[in-house]
């Protein structure tokens, strides 16, 4: 009995701060962030600048110290846009020259470069520990081109469902090429591409990504990928035991031979010409400094993405206001920031981040996770889409993965971290503002990885937790409006996140990624 009273007394300051988070304040903030005036908050855009200024003003008024560049709230990063110059982009196989459009077509690129090297055939290029495939076991592909069958091609009898999640259960050819230091992919043509390459093969003429291009989840592959014409393939394989006809026949039978290096002296040179333009973008960040001299240099990061998905909708409502995704998380993060100032000072420092470029490739979160700051981050919390509720008994199409009343999905700690898992248990016991649903807290779920804004942190071996209320029929549509938001749900989730982060900040034991990972995730982190 005495222990219970002592625990309750210790929790009172946290509870007092938590209840300062109100549905009314959250509704005020989300109403502005998801207003037509901000036009969806694309990265970069004037609307996003307005959203950032709103967050900065709130942080300043709360007395939260800036944690951006040069004493500001803004963490700047660079995005590079490259526009292909097709007429100057050429391919050489030995001494023979081939033209872009008719002889080969680029389907992926990032920056202009000249790349020269030998060639290794690796079948489909897919490595699958689960299926016991490793086409790279007996060949060295570093500094060479990978000759592969198209991404739609799979061995006889194998389906995508059998392979599982790309990047987790199996490694696509582009990922293996990057990991192993290859130059890029030369794709064997199939279907209509055999006769009309320049008309049927999708071409990428513009590429954008974070610069430098770090991280894996949702990052654009920095390596060029090109589809060869039948004539170019024949020239490449001239004199080889496996000629062009043999490899084209494999696409029909779906029976692919062993990997092999093309004969010594066979070289392929791609001269990729493009015009580049750099654009400045930024996250918004503030810090609540830790009160413990021994722990203050250990950071807990709490993030929500400030940008929204921008589509091409027409008609009366063409603005993607992105109320749930993710003005709801951004407003929730503001409420958490204010509560941290109201509550007891945390022992560890807490960094609050409104990252940007999430919808275009996790730019802002990749920038943070792969920066020098990551050396101080001991755990990460992601707040993404916390504003919707599935009505009891509802069977609305598109709401199959939407949380019910008073419920929030929680993913990460069940797979990764004992201390974070224990902190969640304390919150569930002492602060039951929201019911924690752990449905997606397992390694087999794409919502665990890679479909999370926390993915770059996980890649850096930083344990994370994500709070979200799930997908719905308005996801990434103009109909994602404030009128459909449940402010009471947002209040419950934001209070839950606040007490969780505060509890973790005061844990005398540093949280870590200490749980045994399944083989697919172990392989992913070994890249």
C-alpha positions in Angstrom: 0.0 0.0 0.0 2.8 2.4 1.0 4.6 1.7 -2.3 1.5 2.4 -4.3 0.9 5.8 -2.6 4.6 6.7 -3.0 4.4 5.8 -6.7 1.3 7.9 -7.2 2.8 10.8 -5.4 5.9 10.7 -7.6 3.6 10.6 -10.7 1.6 13.7 -9.7 3.9 16.3 -11.3 3.8 14.4 -14.6 0.0 14.1 -14.4 -0.4 17.8 -13.7 1.7 18.6 -16.8 0.0 16.0 -19.0 -3.4 17.5 -18.4 -2.3 20.8 -19.7 -2.5 19.1 -23.1 -6.0 19.8 -24.2 -8.2 19.0 -27.2 -9.0 22.7 -27.6 -5.3 23.7 -28.0 -4.6 20.8 -30.4 -7.6 21.7 -32.5 -6.5 25.3 -32.7 -3.0 24.3 -33.9 -4.1 21.7 -36.4 -6.7 24.0 -37.8 -4.0 26.5 -38.8 -1.4 23.9 -39.9 -4.0 22.2 -42.2 -5.6 25.3 -43.5 -5.9 26.2 -47.1 -3.5 29.1 -46.5 -0.7 26.7 -46.1 -1.6 24.8 -49.3 -0.4 21.4 -48.1 3.0 22.4 -46.7 5.2 20.8 -49.5 9.0 20.8 -49.1 10.0 23.5 -49.9 7.1 25.9 -50.3 5.8 29.2 -48.9 3.1 27.2 -47.0 5.7 25.2 -45.3 7.6 28.3 -44.3 4.4 29.6 -42.7 4.0 26.3 -40.8 7.6 26.5 -39.6 7.1 30.1 -38.5 4.0 29.0 -36.5 6.0 26.2 -34.8 8.9 28.5 -34.1 6.7 31.1 -32.5 5.1 28.5 -30.2 8.5 27.2 -29.2 9.8 30.7 -28.5 6.7 31.5 -26.4 7.1 28.3 -24.4 10.8 29.1 -23.7 12.2 26.2 -25.5 15.8 26.7 -26.6 16.5 26.7 -30.4 18.4 23.6 -31.6 19.0 24.5 -35.3 21.9 26.1 -37.1 23.6 29.2 -35.8 21.3 29.6 -32.8 18.1 29.3 -34.8 15.3 26.8 -34.8 16.1 25.6 -38.3 18.3 22.6 -39.2 19.2 23.2 -42.9 19.9 20.5 -45.4 20.4 20.4 -49.2 18.3 18.8 -51.8 19.7 18.3 -55.3 17.5 18.2 -58.4 19.1 16.8 -61.5 17.5 17.1 -65.0 18.7 14.6 -67.5 20.3 15.8 -70.8 19.3 12.8 -73.0 21.2 13.9 -76.2 24.5 14.1 -74.3 24.0 10.9 -72.4 25.7 8.0 -74.1 26.6 4.3 -73.5 29.7 2.6 -74.8 30.2 -1.2 -74.9 33.9 -1.6 -75.7 34.4 0.7 -78.7 30.8 0.7 -79.8 28.6 3.7 -79.0 24.9 3.6 -78.2 22.4 6.4 -78.0 19.9 7.1 -75.2 16.3 6.5 -76.3 16.8 4.0 -79.1 19.6 1.8 -77.7 19.1 2.2 -73.9 16.8 4.1 -71.6 17.6 5.3 -68.1 15.0 4.3 -65.6 16.8 5.7 -62.5 19.6 8.2 -61.9 20.6 10.8 -59.4 23.7 12.8 -60.4 25.8 13.2 -63.6 28.8 11.0 -63.8 31.0 8.9 -66.0 31.0 5.2 -64.9 33.3 2.6 -66.4 33.7 -1.1 -65.5 33.3 -4.7 -66.3 30.0 -6.6 -66.1 28.7 -9.5 -64.0 25.5 -11.4 -64.7 23.5 -12.1 -61.5 20.1 -13.4 -62.7 17.3 -11.4 -61.1 19.8 -9.8 -58.7 17.5 -10.6 -55.8 19.1 -12.0 -52.6 16.8 -13.8 -50.3 18.1 -15.5 -47.1 14.6 -16.9 -46.6 14.6 -18.6 -50.0 18.3 -19.4 -49.7 19.2 -17.3 -52.8 22.5 -15.5 -53.0 23.5 -14.8 -56.6 26.6 -12.8 -55.3 28.1 -15.7 -53.4 30.8 -16.6 -56.0 31.3 -13.3 -57.9 32.9 -10.0 -57.1 30.7 -7.1 -58.3 32.6 -4.2 -56.7 33.3 -1.5 -59.4 31.3 -3.5 -62.0 27.9 -3.3 -63.7 25.2 -5.8 -62.8 23.5 -7.4 -65.7 20.0 -8.4 -64.4 16.6 -9.4 -65.5 13.8 -6.9 -65.1 12.2 -6.2 -61.6 9.0 -8.0 -62.7 10.9 -11.2 -63.3 10.9 -13.9 -60.6 12.1 -17.5 -60.7 9.5 -20.1 -61.8 6.9 -20.8 -59.1 7.8 -17.8 -56.9 5.4 -14.9 -56.1 5.9 -11.5 -54.5 4.0 -12.7 -51.5 6.5 -15.5 -51.0 9.4 -13.1 -51.1 7.9 -10.8 -48.4 8.9 -7.2 -47.7 11.6 -5.6 -50.0 14.6 -4.5 -48.0 13.8 -6.7 -45.1 12.8 -10.2 -46.2 14.6 -9.9 -49.5 17.1 -7.5 -51.0 16.3 -6.1 -54.5 19.1 -5.9 -57.1 19.4 -2.1 -56.7 19.9 -2.4 -53.0 22.5 -5.1 -53.4 24.3 -3.1 -56.1 24.7 -0.1 -53.7 25.7 -2.3 -50.7 28.3 -4.1 -52.7 29.9 -1.1 -54.5 28.6 -1.9 -58.0 28.3 0.8 -60.6 24.7 0.3 -61.5 22.2 -2.0 -63.2 22.0 -3.0 -66.9 18.5 -4.4 -67.3 17.7 -7.1 -69.9 14.7 -6.0 -72.0 11.5 -7.9 -72.0 8.0 -7.7 -73.5 7.4 -4.7 -75.8 10.7 -3.2 -74.8 12.3 -5.7 -77.1 10.9 -4.0 -80.2 10.0 -0.4 -79.1 12.3 0.5 -76.2 12.0 4.3 -76.6 8.2 4.2 -76.5 7.2 1.7 -73.8 10.0 1.9 -71.1 9.3 4.5 -68.4 12.0 7.1 -68.3 13.2 9.2 -65.4 14.2 12.7 -66.7 14.2 14.5 -63.3 15.6 13.2 -60.0 15.6 14.7 -56.5 17.1 13.6 -53.3 18.9 14.6 -50.1 22.5 15.6 -50.7 24.5 13.7 -49.6 22.2 10.8 -50.3 22.3 8.8 -47.0 20.1 6.1 -45.6 18.1 3.4 -47.3 14.3 3.5 -46.6 12.6 5.6 -49.3 16.0 7.0 -50.4 16.4 7.3 -54.2 19.0 4.8 -55.4 22.1 6.9 -56.3 23.1 4.3 -58.9 22.1 4.5 -62.5 19.7 1.9 -63.8 19.2 1.4 -67.5 17.2 -0.9 -69.8 19.2 -2.1 -72.8 17.8 -2.6 -76.3 18.0 -6.1 -77.8 20.8 -4.9 -80.1 22.8 -3.4 -77.1 22.3 -6.7 -75.2 23.6 -8.7 -78.2 26.6 -6.5 -78.5 27.4 -6.9 -74.8 27.1 -10.7 -74.9 28.9 -11.1 -78.2 31.3 -14.1 -77.8 29.9 -15.1 -74.4 28.8 -18.7 -73.7 25.4 -17.3 -72.6 24.3 -15.1 -75.5 21.5 -12.6 -75.8 19.0 -15.2 -77.0 19.7 -17.5 -74.0 19.1 -14.7 -71.5 16.0 -13.5 -73.3 14.6 -17.1 -73.3 15.2 -17.2 -69.5 12.6 -14.4 -69.1 10.1 -16.7 -70.8 10.9 -19.9 -68.8 11.8 -18.0 -65.6 14.7 -20.4 -65.1 17.8 -18.4 -64.5 21.3 -19.7 -64.7 24.2 -19.2 -62.3 26.0 -15.9 -62.0 29.1 -15.3 -64.1 31.5 -12.5 -64.9 31.7 -11.4 -68.6 35.1 -12.1 -70.1 38.0 -9.9 -69.1 38.2 -6.8 -71.3 34.5 -6.3 -71.7 33.8 -2.8 -70.4 30.8 -0.6 -70.3 31.0 3.2 -70.0 28.0 5.4 -69.2 28.3 9.1 -69.6 25.4 10.5 -67.7 24.8 14.1 -68.5 22.4 16.2 -66.4 21.9 19.8 -65.2 21.8 20.1 -61.4 20.3 22.6 -59.0 20.6 22.7 -55.3 17.8 23.8 -53.0 17.9 24.6 -49.3 15.4 22.9 -47.1 15.2 22.7 -43.3 13.7 21.0 -40.2 12.5 22.9 -37.2 14.1 21.8 -33.9 14.1 22.9 -30.2 15.6 21.3 -27.1 14.6 20.9 -23.5 17.9 20.6 -21.8 18.5 17.7 -19.4 18.8 18.5 -15.7 21.2 15.7 -14.8 24.8 16.6 -15.6 25.6 12.9 -16.2 22.7 12.3 -18.6 22.1 15.6 -20.3 24.3 14.7 -23.3 22.1 11.7 -24.0 19.3 12.9 -26.3 15.8 11.5 -26.7 14.4 12.8 -30.1 10.7 13.3 -30.6 9.7 14.0 -34.2 6.7 14.6 -36.4 6.8 15.5 -40.1 5.6 18.9 -40.9 5.1 18.4 -44.6 2.1 16.9 -46.4 1.5 14.8 -49.5 0.9 17.0 -52.5 -1.2 15.4 -55.3 -2.6 16.4 -58.6 -6.3 16.6 -57.7 -8.6 18.7 -59.7 -12.0 20.2 -58.9 -13.5 22.3 -56.1 -11.1 20.8 -53.5 -7.7 20.5 -55.0 -5.6 21.2 -51.9 -4.1 18.3 -49.9 -4.5 19.9 -46.5 -2.9 16.7 -44.9 -4.7 17.2 -41.6 -4.1 13.8 -40.2 -0.9 13.2 -42.2 0.7 14.9 -40.5 -0.7 18.2 -39.1 -2.1 16.0 -36.3 1.4 14.7 -35.3 2.9 18.2 -35.7 0.2 19.7 -33.4 0.7 16.8 -31.0 4.4 17.5 -30.9 3.8 21.1 -30.1 1.5 20.1 -27.2 4.2 17.7 -25.9 6.8 20.5 -26.1 4.6 22.8 -24.0 4.0 20.1 -21.4 7.7 19.4 -21.1 8.2 23.0 -20.0 5.3 22.7 -17.5 6.4 19.4 -16.0 9.4 18.3 -14.0 12.7 18.9 -15.8 13.8 15.7 -17.6 17.2 14.2 -16.7 18.1 13.5 -20.3 17.8 16.2 -22.9 14.7 16.0 -25.2 15.1 17.2 -28.8 11.8 18.1 -30.5 11.9 17.9 -34.3 9.4 18.9 -37.0 11.1 17.3 -40.0 10.4 17.9 -43.6 10.6 16.2 -46.9 9.0 13.1 -45.4 6.6 12.6 -48.3 9.3 12.9 -50.9 11.8 10.5 -49.3 12.3 11.0 -45.5 14.7 13.8 -46.3 14.6 15.5 -42.9 14.7 12.4 -40.8 17.5 10.9 -42.9 19.5 14.1 -42.5 19.2 14.0 -38.7 19.7 10.2 -38.3 22.9 10.2 -40.4 24.3 13.5 -38.9 26.8 13.9 -36.1 23.8 14.6 -33.8 23.0 10.8 -34.0 26.0 10.1 -31.7 24.0 11.6 -28.8 20.6 10.1 -29.6 19.8 7.1 -27.4 16.2 6.6 -28.4 13.7 8.1 -30.9 9.9 8.7 -30.7 7.9 9.3 -33.8 4.4 10.9 -33.8 2.8 10.4 -37.2 -1.0 10.5 -37.9 -2.7 10.5 -34.5 -6.0 12.2 -35.3 -8.5 9.6 -36.6 -10.8 7.1 -34.9 -12.7 4.1 -36.3 -16.3 4.1 -35.0 -17.3 1.0 -33.1 -18.7 -1.6 -35.4 -17.6 0.4 -38.5 -16.8 -1.5 -41.7 -16.0 1.6 -43.8 -13.8 0.6 -46.7 -10.2 1.9 -46.1 -10.6 1.9 -42.3 -9.4 -1.7 -41.8 -6.2 -0.4 -40.3 -7.6 2.4 -38.3 -7.5 2.5 -34.5 -10.7 2.5 -32.5 -11.9 4.9 -29.8 -9.3 5.7 -27.2 -6.7 3.5 -28.9 -3.3 4.2 -30.4 -1.0 1.8 -32.3 2.5 1.5 -30.9 5.4 -0.1 -32.8 9.1 -0.6 -32.2 10.0 -1.4 -28.6 8.5 -4.9 -28.7 11.1 -5.9 -31.3 13.9 -3.7 -30.2 14.3 -2.4 -26.6 13.6 -3.8 -23.2 13.8 -0.4 -21.4 11.4 1.3 -23.9 9.0 -1.6 -23.6 9.1 -1.3 -19.8 8.5 2.5 -20.0 5.4 1.8 -22.1 4.2 -0.6 -19.5 4.6 2.0 -16.8 2.6 4.5 -18.9 -0.1 1.9 -19.5 -0.4 1.2 -15.8 -0.1 4.7 -14.3 -1.3 7.0 -17.1 -4.0 5.1 -19.1 -4.9 8.1 -21.3 -4.9 5.9 -24.4 -5.0 2.1 -24.9 -1.8 0.8 -26.5 -2.5 -1.5 -29.4 0.7 -3.5 -30.2 -0.7 -5.1 -33.4 2.0 -3.6 -35.6 4.8 -4.1 -33.1 6.5 -7.1 -34.8 9.3 -7.4 -37.3 7.0 -8.9 -40.0 5.0 -5.7 -40.3 5.9 -3.1 -43.0 4.7 -0.5 -40.4 7.6 -1.6 -38.3 10.1 -1.2 -41.2 10.4 0.3 -43.7 7.0 2.1 -43.6 7.9 4.4 -40.8 9.4 7.9 -40.4 11.7 6.3 -37.8 13.3 4.0 -40.4 16.5 6.0 -40.7 17.0 5.9 -36.9 16.5 2.2 -36.8 19.1 1.9 -39.6 21.5 3.7 -37.3 20.8 1.2 -34.5 18.8 3.8 -32.5 15.8 2.1 -30.8 12.5 3.8 -31.6 8.8 3.9 -30.8 6.1 5.1 -33.2 2.7 6.3 -32.1 0.0 6.4 -34.8 -3.7 5.7 -35.3 -3.5 4.0 -38.6 -4.6 4.4 -42.2 -8.0 5.5 -43.5 -9.9 6.2 -46.7 -8.7 9.9 -46.7 -5.0 9.0 -46.6 -3.0 11.1 -49.1 -6.2 12.6 -50.5 -7.7 16.1 -50.5 -10.4 14.8 -48.2 -7.9 14.5 -45.3 -9.5 17.5 -43.6 -9.7 18.9 -40.1 -13.4 18.3 -40.0 -12.7 14.5 -39.7 -10.2 14.8 -36.9 -10.9 13.5 -33.4 -9.4 16.1 -31.0 -10.1 14.0 -28.0 -8.1 11.2 -29.6 -5.2 13.6 -30.2 -5.3 14.7 -26.6 -5.1 11.2 -25.3 -2.3 10.2 -27.6 -0.3 13.4 -27.0 -0.6 13.0 -23.2 0.6 9.4 -23.6 3.6 10.4 -25.6 4.5 13.1 -23.2 4.5 10.8 -20.1 6.3 8.1 -22.0 9.1 10.4 -23.1 9.4 11.9 -19.7 9.5 8.4 -18.1 12.2 7.3 -20.5 14.2 10.5 -20.0 14.5 9.8 -16.2 15.3 6.0 -16.5 18.7 5.5 -14.8 19.4 2.8 -17.4 20.1 4.0 -20.9 17.7 2.6 -23.5 19.3 0.4 -26.1 18.5 -1.9 -29.0 19.1 -5.0 -26.8 16.5 -7.5 -28.0 17.5 -10.4 -30.3 16.6 -9.4 -33.9 15.3 -11.9 -36.5 17.8 -12.8 -39.2 16.2 -10.5 -41.8 16.7 -7.4 -39.7 20.2 -8.5 -38.6 21.2 -8.6 -42.3 19.6 -5.3 -42.9 21.6 -3.6 -40.2 24.8 -5.2 -41.4 24.8 -3.1 -44.6 
